[in-house]
């Protein structure tokens, strides 16, 4: 049995609270009280709750993204696993999307992390240190567009299944990015 780190306990506490109330109403005091640690302990790991939300998302998304290239696991599989996760955790996702704002918004954090992942894949496959500007621009457009689609799919309770949504996102990928994510 794996012992949970303090960081994991704080995140778990936050997720538990997020099931009951809007994220913008959850305070650091609520989070630490729920898992019986102190506020200084929270700040040892996170600068604020938005930093924690980003960490939670990165950790969860990393479970899917980290599999790319292993045993035939490709971008399409990442999209499918991601959309399954979003469907299974719709309540939390909608809470995060609707109750965070500005540069700390969950939507912004998701986009930035996805852009960074794709840029890293491009650099790795090209064997370069800096991603070409044209590929960065196309990556941003793709990530912002798919994240907007995800937002609408989650918040408008679409009749589109998570499998279909993942398929639409995969089909919408610009051809210039396919060699870096699909091969």
Secondary structure, 3 states (H helix, E strand, C coil): CCCCCHHHHHHHHHHHHHCCCCHHHCCHHHHHHHHCCCHHHHHHHCCCHHHHHHHHHHHHHHHHHCCCCCCCCCHHHHHHHHHHHHHHCHHHHHHHHHCCCHHHCHHHHHHHHHHHHHHHHHHHHHCCCCCCHHHHHHHHHHHHHHHHHHHHHHHCCCCCCHHHHHHHHHHCCCHHHHHHHCC
